[in-house]
Amino acid sequence: MKEGRSRKRKRARHPQPLNQQALKSKHKTSSSTTELNKDDNQTSSSAKRPKPSTSFLDKMRARLSGGHFRMLNEKLYTCTGKEALNYFGEDPALFDMYHTGYQEQMSHWPELPVNIITKWLKGRSPSLVVADFGCGDARLAKNVKNKVFSFDLVSNDPSVIACDMSNTPLESSSVDVAIFCLSLMGTDFPSYLQEAHRVLKPSGWLLIAEVKSRFDPKTGGADPNKFSKAICDLGFASESNDFSNKMFILLYFKKKEKQNSKHKEIEWPELKPCLYKRR
């Protein structure tokens, strides 16, 4: 009996070892669980991170756009017309960027000089031929019945002629009104006015609208009387001026019918660049 029990004890089953496939399966399941836990943690962590708000992104885009505008604006005030023409000609998209910023700045003005000039033209004969030096989006030409030659550094419209404003394709004594609406920006601005004098007929009108701060001697601006004198020395007569607006001044001149045959040297005052501060 004892011997039978002993044999039974010897024949008792021992635990069978797991085969390799089972081990691999177990390891794979364990790894997958670990990876899932890791992914869950990452997802949970990402979910906790706040997403930038739309208003924040809009502010950042506006700040970046404003920085580009200020850079381009300073470029226009500190280079010649020819340099500006080459600069924007190489990358016309910069011109669009500048005018987007310009329109944003103008949106803060209570009144725009182009609207006053438009009203002035509408009060006169629609037969008057106009040259708009530095036309921008050619708003003037779109709002009057007159024939308007629109000039600027880049042409994004069939009606706009791209050129250096000191060298337009117009014939001498061919227009009745020459307009500079916030466009005497280059360091060689006197050459723009000389070109206007060339293309204007005798008794033709010269209208200039400029940022008021550029003509404030107390803050480094030009003396408006000296500026007007220089234009008169060029061959114009001062008709009137308007300093009533808070943001800009308006000067009205007429080309003299009889020009002085003696060309004396004109003392042009320096016009302070209109540089916008960072908002």
C-alpha positions in Angstrom: 0.0 0.0 0.0 2.8 2.4 0.9 4.5 1.6 -2.3 1.4 2.4 -4.4 0.9 5.7 -2.6 4.6 6.6 -3.2 4.2 6.0 -6.9 1.1 8.1 -7.1 3.0 10.9 -5.4 5.8 10.6 -8.0 3.3 10.7 -10.8 1.7 14.0 -9.6 1.6 16.6 -12.3 4.1 19.4 -12.4 3.1 22.9 -13.9 3.8 22.8 -17.6 6.1 25.6 -19.0 4.5 28.3 -21.2 5.5 27.9 -24.8 7.4 30.7 -26.7 4.3 31.8 -28.6 2.3 32.3 -25.4 5.1 34.3 -23.9 5.3 36.6 -27.0 1.5 37.1 -26.9 1.6 38.0 -23.3 4.5 40.4 -23.8 2.7 42.0 -26.8 -0.5 42.5 -24.9 1.4 44.0 -22.0 3.3 46.4 -24.3 0.1 47.4 -26.1 -1.5 48.2 -22.8 1.6 50.3 -21.8 1.5 52.2 -25.2 -2.3 52.8 -24.8 -1.7 54.2 -21.3 1.1 56.4 -22.7 -1.2 57.7 -25.5 -3.9 58.3 -23.0 -1.5 60.4 -20.9 -0.3 62.4 -23.9 -3.9 63.0 -25.0 -4.9 64.0 -21.6 -1.8 66.4 -21.4 -2.7 67.9 -24.8 -6.2 68.4 -23.8 -5.1 70.4 -20.8 -3.1 72.8 -23.0 -5.2 75.9 -23.8 -5.6 76.6 -27.5 -4.8 80.2 -28.6 -8.0 82.2 -28.9 -9.1 83.7 -32.2 -8.9 87.2 -30.8 -5.3 86.5 -29.7 -4.3 85.3 -33.2 -6.0 88.2 -34.8 -4.1 90.6 -32.6 -0.8 88.9 -33.5 -1.6 89.1 -37.2 -2.5 92.7 -36.9 0.7 93.5 -35.0 2.8 91.7 -37.7 1.0 93.5 -40.5 1.4 96.8 -38.7 5.1 96.2 -38.4 5.4 95.5 -42.1 3.5 98.7 -42.9 5.7 100.9 -40.7 8.8 99.4 -42.4 7.5 100.1 -45.9 6.2 103.5 -45.0 9.6 104.5 -43.6 11.2 103.2 -46.8 9.0 105.4 -49.0 9.8 108.5 -47.0 13.6 107.9 -47.0 14.4 106.9 -50.6 14.0 108.5 -54.0 11.1 107.9 -56.3 13.3 105.9 -58.6 14.5 103.7 -55.8 10.9 103.2 -54.6 9.9 102.2 -58.1 12.6 99.6 -58.3 11.9 98.3 -54.8 8.2 97.7 -55.3 8.7 96.6 -58.9 10.8 93.6 -57.7 8.0 92.5 -55.3 4.6 94.1 -56.1 3.1 92.2 -53.1 4.9 94.7 -50.8 2.9 97.5 -52.4 -0.4 95.7 -51.6 0.9 95.2 -48.0 1.7 98.9 -47.7 -1.7 100.0 -49.0 -3.5 97.6 -46.6 -1.7 99.2 -43.7 -2.3 102.7 -45.2 -6.1 102.0 -45.4 -6.1 100.8 -41.8 -4.4 104.1 -40.7 -6.8 106.2 -42.7 -9.7 104.5 -41.0 -8.8 106.4 -37.9 -9.0 109.8 -39.6 -12.3 111.6 -39.1 -12.1 113.0 -42.6 -10.1 112.1 -45.7 -8.4 114.7 -47.9 -9.3 112.7 -51.1 -13.0 113.3 -50.3 -12.5 117.0 -50.1 -10.5 117.1 -53.3 -13.3 115.0 -55.0 -15.9 117.5 -53.8 -13.7 120.3 -55.2 -13.5 118.7 -58.6 -17.2 118.0 -58.7 -17.8 121.7 -58.3 -15.9 122.4 -61.5 -16.2 121.4 -65.1 -16.0 117.7 -65.8 -14.0 118.6 -68.9 -10.9 119.4 -66.8 -8.2 116.8 -67.3 -6.6 115.6 -64.1 -3.3 114.0 -63.1 -3.3 112.2 -59.8 0.2 111.7 -58.6 0.4 108.8 -56.1 -3.2 107.7 -56.7 -3.2 104.6 -54.5 -6.4 102.7 -55.2 -7.4 105.3 -57.8 -10.3 106.4 -55.7 -10.4 109.9 -57.1 -10.7 108.6 -60.7 -13.6 106.3 -59.7 -15.6 109.1 -58.1 -15.4 111.9 -60.7 -16.5 112.3 -64.3 -13.2 114.0 -65.3 -10.5 112.3 -67.4 -8.0 111.3 -64.7 -4.5 110.0 -65.3 -3.7 107.9 -62.2 0.0 107.4 -61.4 1.7 105.2 -58.7 4.6 102.9 -58.2 2.7 99.7 -59.0 -0.3 99.2 -61.2 -2.9 96.7 -59.8 -5.6 98.3 -62.0 -5.7 98.9 -65.8 -6.4 102.6 -65.1 -3.2 103.1 -63.1 0.1 103.9 -64.7 3.1 102.6 -62.9 6.0 105.1 -63.0 8.4 107.3 -61.1 6.3 110.5 -60.4 9.2 112.7 -61.5 9.0 111.2 -65.0 5.4 110.6 -66.3 4.4 109.8 -69.9 2.2 112.9 -70.1 2.9 115.6 -72.7 3.9 119.1 -71.6 1.0 121.5 -70.8 -1.6 118.7 -71.3 -3.6 118.7 -68.0 -5.7 121.2 -66.1 -5.3 119.9 -62.5 -2.4 118.1 -60.8 -3.0 116.5 -57.4 -0.7 115.3 -54.7 -2.9 113.7 -52.0 -0.5 112.5 -49.2 2.0 111.5 -51.8 5.0 113.9 -51.5 6.9 111.0 -49.8 10.3 110.7 -51.6 13.5 112.5 -50.6 13.4 114.0 -54.1 9.8 115.3 -53.8 10.7 118.7 -55.5 11.2 116.7 -58.8 7.6 115.5 -58.5 6.4 119.1 -58.3 8.6 120.1 -61.2 7.0 117.3 -63.2 3.6 118.7 -62.3 4.6 122.1 -63.4 5.7 120.7 -66.8 2.5 118.8 -67.5 0.1 121.6 -66.3 -1.4 124.1 -68.7 -1.0 127.8 -68.0 -3.5 128.7 -65.2 -3.7 125.0 -64.4 -4.4 124.0 -60.7 -2.0 122.3 -58.3 -3.6 120.8 -55.2 -1.5 119.5 -52.4 -2.9 117.6 -49.3 -0.3 116.7 -46.7 -0.1 115.4 -43.1 -0.3 118.4 -40.8 2.7 117.4 -38.6 5.0 117.6 -41.6 4.4 121.4 -41.6 4.7 122.1 -37.9 8.1 123.9 -37.3 7.7 123.3 -33.5 8.1 119.6 -34.0 10.7 119.6 -36.8 8.3 120.1 -39.7 8.7 122.5 -42.5 7.6 126.1 -42.4 4.4 126.1 -44.6 5.2 129.7 -45.7 8.7 128.7 -46.9 7.2 125.7 -48.7 4.6 127.8 -50.4 7.3 130.3 -51.4 9.4 127.5 -53.0 6.4 126.4 -55.1 5.7 130.0 -56.1 9.4 130.3 -57.2 8.8 127.2 -59.3 6.2 129.2 -61.3 3.0 129.0 -59.3 0.8 131.5 -57.6 -0.7 130.7 -54.2 -4.5 130.8 -54.3 -5.6 129.6 -50.9 -4.7 127.2 -48.1 -6.7 125.3 -45.5 -5.3 124.5 -42.1 -8.6 123.9 -40.4 -8.4 120.1 -40.4 -6.8 118.3 -37.5 -4.9 115.7 -39.5 -3.9 117.4 -42.8 -3.5 120.7 -44.6 -4.7 121.6 -48.1 -2.8 124.0 -50.4 -4.1 125.4 -53.7 -1.9 126.9 -56.4 -2.3 128.0 -60.0 0.4 127.8 -62.7 1.4 131.3 -63.8 0.5 132.2 -67.4 3.8 133.9 -67.9 6.8 132.1 -66.7 10.0 133.7 -65.7 12.7 133.0 -68.2 15.4 133.2 -65.6 15.6 130.0 -63.6 16.8 130.8 -60.1 17.8 128.1 -57.6 14.9 127.2 -55.4 15.4 126.7 -51.6 13.2 123.7 -50.8 12.5 123.1 -47.1 13.0 119.6 -45.9 9.7 117.7 -45.3 9.8 115.6 -42.2 8.9 112.0 -42.8 5.6 110.9 -41.4 6.5 107.8 -39.4 3.9 106.0 -37.5 4.4 104.9 -33.9 4.0 101.3 -32.9 0.6 100.7 -31.4 
